[in-house]
């Protein structure tokens, strides 16, 4: 157990702490007395306990004045237990208390007046919450189930990242369209894509030679694909390789990546990319992206900004896509 020094003097003002429990042992407390503990740290705040005896025994709990206590005061869930030294005395236990604590005036708990002399105050902190500095809902400062899962996931991704970057026990080589080569792991590729799994499961060239030829991806595109599969892709790399990743996701049946690309491509449609994305949406059967592009062109009238580009687009566009564009145009321009 360890205590923190501060205001007060002697062992009578020292609070011991372990885990989320703080304990203050008061050796001699008489009638009409007042006592304040030394500061003790739990969570990210320093705390004080104080007791005063008048008609009742009053107990206060409050954070030590500081910048963080002022700007981000703690919302605390706690229980207080007061135990007298007498063998027949039952402890006084508070209900579960939930308080936003800024100063010593925010919390006061009266206890039976018969307590005096030697007694112990235990404060068990069940939770401590804090408001984010940029606003929003309060969140606990202590690790919880979600936090631990996040930490476990980060640890797992770190291991995968090392496997990819350092080629640890890599057992397959990927050759790309521009002559590049990358090392990877059959197990990781197989769990991410049923197409890759089939390559290594059946008697195919990939199984025998431990090589994969990806003729429609350049080295940088393939590196981005592996980074996604291994969970290490950077946002800027994902954005710059979205269309290539979309094609790979479609070819290798990586559903989550395909959905992620569609959502991302839908977010920043503009006059410079709408026709390219409409073509990709039609090719890969992405209905949300297709509808978004058509709405941008016709409902918002942006097709007038693309007079030259639209003629070139129509020369190569699929007939069914052209028909759907015409139907969308007629539904928007139909007289009221």
Residue pairs with C-beta under 8 A, 6 or more apart in sequence:
1 16
1 17
1 18
1 23
2 16
2 17
2 18
3 14
3 15
3 16
3 17
3 38
3 40
4 15
4 17
4 38
4 39
4 40
4 41
4 46
5 14
5 38
5 39
6 38
6 39
6 40
6 46
6 48
6 64
7 13
7 36
7 37
7 38
7 39
7 48
8 14
8 36
8 37
8 38
11 27
12 25
12 26
12 27
12 28
12 35
13 35
13 36
13 37
13 38
14 24
14 37
14 38
15 22
15 23
15 24
15 37
15 38
15 40
15 47
15 49
16 22
16 23
16 24
16 25
16 40
17 23
17 40
17 41
17 42
20 42
20 124
20 125
20 126
20 142
21 122
21 123
21 124
21 125
22 40
22 42
22 47
22 49
22 122
22 123
22 125
23 120
23 121
23 122
23 123
24 37
24 49
24 120
24 121
25 118
25 120
26 35
26 51
26 118
26 119
26 120
26 121
27 118
28 117
28 118
29 35
29 51
29 53
29 116
29 117
29 118
29 119
30 53
30 116
30 117
31 53
31 116
32 53
32 54
33 51
33 52
33 53
34 50
34 51
34 52
34 53
35 50
35 51
35 52
36 48
36 49
36 50
37 48
37 49
37 50
38 48
39 46
39 47
39 48
39 64
40 46
40 47
40 48
41 47
42 125
42 128
43 74
43 125
43 128
43 141
43 142
44 68
44 130
44 141
45 63
45 64
45 66
45 68
45 69
45 74
45 128
46 63
46 64
46 66
47 61
47 62
47 63
47 64
48 60
48 61
48 62
48 63
48 64
48 104
49 59
49 60
49 61
49 121
49 123
50 59
50 60
50 62
50 104
51 57
51 58
51 59
51 60
51 121
52 58
53 113
53 116
55 113
56 110
56 111
56 112
56 113
57 82
57 110
57 111
57 112
57 113
57 115
58 108
58 109
58 110
58 111
59 80
59 82
59 108
59 109
59 111
59 121
60 104
60 107
60 108
60 109
61 76
61 78
61 80
61 101
61 107
61 123
62 101
62 102
62 103
62 104
62 106
62 107
63 69
63 73
63 74
63 101
63 102
65 103
69 102
70 102
71 133
72 130
72 131
72 133
73 100
73 101
73 102
74 100
74 101
74 128
74 129
74 130
75 98
75 99
75 100
75 101
75 128
75 129
75 130
75 131
75 138
76 97
76 98
76 99
76 100
76 101
76 125
76 127
76 128
76 129
77 96
77 97
77 98
77 125
77 126
77 127
77 128
77 129
78 96
78 97
78 99
78 123
78 124
78 125
78 126
79 93
79 94
79 95
79 96
79 97
79 123
79 124
79 126
80 93
80 94
80 97
80 109
80 121
80 122
80 123
81 91
81 92
81 93
81 94
81 121
81 122
81 123
81 124
82 91
82 92
82 93
82 111
82 115
82 119
82 120
82 121
82 122
83 89
83 91
83 119
83 120
83 122
84 91
84 115
84 117
84 118
84 119
85 117
85 118
85 119
89 115
92 111
92 112
92 115
94 109
96 126
97 107
97 109
99 106
99 107
100 106
101 107
127 140
127 142
128 140
128 141
128 142
129 138
129 139
129 140
129 141
130 138
130 139
130 141
131 138
132 139
143 151
157 230
157 231
157 232
160 188
160 230
160 231
160 232
161 230
161 231
161 232
162 168
163 169
163 170
163 185
163 188
163 230
164 184
164 185
164 226
164 227
164 230
164 232
165 232
167 183
169 185
170 183
170 184
170 185
171 185
171 186
171 210
172 183
172 184
172 185
172 186
172 189
172 200
172 206
172 210
172 211
172 212
173 181
173 182
173 183
173 184
173 210
173 211
173 212
174 181
174 182
174 183
174 184
174 211
174 212
174 213
174 214
174 222
174 226
175 181
175 211
175 212
175 213
175 214
176 182
176 214
176 217
176 218
176 219
176 221
176 222
177 214
177 215
177 216
177 217
177 218
178 218
178 219
179 219
180 218
180 219
180 222
182 219
182 222
182 223
182 226
184 226
186 196
186 200
186 210
188 229
188 230
189 196
189 197
189 200
189 229
190 196
190 197
190 200
190 201
191 197
192 229
192 254
193 229
193 252
193 253
193 254
194 253
195 251
195 252
195 253
196 212
196 252
198 204
199 206
199 207
199 212
200 206
200 207
201 207
205 211
206 212
214 222
214 248
216 247
216 248
216 251
217 225
217 244
217 247
217 248
218 244
220 241
221 241
221 244
221 245
221 248
222 248
224 233
224 237
224 238
224 240
224 241
224 244
224 245
225 241
225 244
225 245
225 248
227 233
227 234
227 237
228 238
228 245
228 257
229 254
238 245
238 264
239 264
242 261
242 264
242 265
243 261
243 265
243 276
243 280
245 257
245 261
246 257
246 258
246 261
246 262
246 265
246 280
246 284
247 284
248 254
248 257
249 255
249 257
249 258
249 261
250 258
250 284
258 284
258 286
262 281
262 286
262 288
262 289
263 288
265 277
265 280
265 281
265 286
265 289
266 288
266 289
266 292
269 277
269 292
269 293
269 296
271 302
271 305
271 306
274 293
274 296
274 297
274 302
274 306
275 293
275 306
275 309
275 310
275 313
277 289
277 293
278 289
278 290
278 293
278 294
278 297
278 321
279 313
279 317
279 321
280 286
280 289
281 287
281 289
281 290
281 293
282 290
282 318
282 321
294 324
294 325
294 328
296 302
297 303
297 306
297 325
297 328
298 325
298 328
298 329
298 332
298 333
299 332
303 310
303 329
314 322
317 325
